[in-house]
Amino acid sequence: MIRNVLSIAGSDPSGGAGIQADLKSFSARGVFGMAALTSLTAQNTQGVSGVVAVDPSFVAEQIRMVFTDVRVDAVKIGMIVNATIAEAVADVLESHQGIPVVLDPVMVAKGGASLLDPEAVEALRSRLLPLATVITPNLPEAAVLLGERETADRATMGDQARRLLALGPAAVLLKGGHLAGEESPDVLVTRERTDWFDAPRIPTRNMHGTGCSLSSAIAAELAKGLSVRTATRIAKDWLTEAVEAADQLSVGSGHGPVHHFHKLWEGEFS
């Protein structure tokens, strides 16, 4: 049986991040993707020039319409924009507990543009984190959620992940891509154990949408019934290969996208 996964996130018209990256990731991981839009952005590989939030009641209605007709095996939450949208999403999902939820607390675009209203941080922290099976912040996002400085070392990452766990999610995957060095370490913390996932840092500019893609891939694997640890390992391996293959694409002149379909398109355009 093919699993169904719903993404609740914003749109990226250039196709590298947001809903577009989520749907590509779902397809690449062999699940059927659905989407409820929280916002429209005007952006490309060089940056974001504008964001228009969808009315919170309409965001909620999109989600409700999916749930009233389609079996949802997992949910991925990405760009939320503001507190009222966060509240609306939480209100709907609280009626569907038991379904895996992956929360990627999108706050800043790759080019530096803010994608989350500062007032939304508390709503994200108090309403959505407790609903999450796993949250997937990077180091700057973790610092904002915790109200402290961004860590610059691997040792502190584990401590921050455990403090995030205390906010209510069942698991925390703290991504260490912002650390210096040749390795890109991620740490997965649950109440039972801590696991590190290391991967070599890949020399490419084409990293647009990596966070969206990783969280969506994890949601896809959770929808198949896998554990958070196994889902994370599979998703991380897949994303590493997608980044390694990113330079095969020619999309824009800034931070290009990863190659979501590197496995499916092998040999097609050589």
Secondary structure, DSSP 8 states (H G I E B T S, - for coil): ---EEEEEEEE-TTSSSHHHHHHHHHHHTT-EEEEEEEEEEEEETTEEEEEEE--HHHHHHHHHHHHHHS---EEEE---BSHHHHHHHHHHHGGGTTS-EEE----B-TTS-B-B-TTHHHHIIIIIGGG-SEE--BHHHHHHHHTS----SHHHHHHHHHHHHTTS-SEEEEE-TTSSSSEEEEEEEESS-EEEEEEE----S--BTHHHHHHHHHHHHHHTT--HHHHHHHHHHHHHHHHHTGGG----SSS-B--TTTTTTTTT--
